[in-house]
Amino acid sequence: MIQVTDTAKEKALQLMKEEGKEGYFIRVGVEGGGCSGLMYQLSFDNEIKEGDKEIENNGIKVVVDKKSYLYLIGTTLDYSGGLNGKGFVFNNPNADRTCGCGESFSV
């Protein structure tokens, strides 16, 4: 299960509207790379692929590919607009180590 905070939901819906992608969902994933070994991927999509896991949380649909799902179980997607930088933040309890920028992790 992936949780979506109110702040992340509001920002995602705002961005979808601005980009003309209303009715899309959030696609999250994990791929190799970054300074800690694995990197988060986040995009807006409207196409379900074979093996995708569909999650509805806080009124927003999140889709995760089968390979990434195990890395992301229990993760909370948040949005930070503070002085330390703006952007979506993954709070992942499965991550043993994260890099300073928060964009990569290892398990």
N, C-alpha and C positions, 0 to 999 in steps of 0.2 A: 504494500500500500504506500502511496505517495501522498503526503499532505500538502495542501496549497493554502498559504496564509491569505488573509483578506487583502493585505498590501500587494502580494504577488498577483492575486486574482484581478484586482483593480488595474494594476499596471499592464498586465497581459491583455485585458479587454480594451484598454485605452490604445495600446500599440496595435492590436488587431484592427481596430477602427481606423486609426491613422494610416495603416498600410493597406486598407481595403480588403482585409482578410476576416471580416466578420463571419461567424459561423465556423471558423477553423478551430482546431484544438492545439494544445501544447504538446509537442513531441520532445521527449527527453531521452538521452542515451549516454553511453559511455564508449569511448574509443581510446586506443593506446596513444600515449604522447604526454607532453607536458613534463615538468621537472620532477613530478612524483610518480609518473608511470601511466596514469589513466586521466583522461580529460572528460569533463562534462560537455554534452552537446544539448542545445536548446533551440528549438525553432517552432514556427507555426506551420501546420500541415492540414490537409483536408483529405488525405488518402490513407486508408488503413491497409497495411501490408500483412502478408501471411505470417503468422506467429506473433503478431503484436498483442500486447496486453493493454486493455482499455480500462482506465480507472476514472471514476467520477468522484471528485472531492470538492467541497465548498462551492458547488454549482459550476465547476469548470472541468472539462474533459482533458485528461492527460493520457498520452499513449506512449508506451515504452516497448522497444523491440525486445524479443525474447532473450537475446544475449546480455543485454544491459540490465534486465529486470532484477536479477539476483544481486547485483551491485547496489541497486537503488531502493531495495525494500526498507521501509521505515524512514526514508528521506523526507524532509520538509523543504518545500520550495518557497523561498521568501524573496522579498525585494528590498534592497537597501538604497536609500537616496541620501545618505549622510555625507559628511565631510571626507570620509575615508574612501569614497568612490560610490558610483551609482551602478546598479545592476542587479540581476537575479542572483540569489545566493542559495547554494545547496547545503543544507545541514544534514549530513549523512552519518548516521551512527555506525555504519560499516567501515568507514575510513579510519585506518590506523594512523595515517600521516597525511597531512595536506601541505601544499606549498603556501608561501606567503601571500600570494594573490588570491588563493582560494579556487583557482580554476582547474587544479589537478589534485589527485589523491592516490593513495595506494591502500591495498587491503592485505 
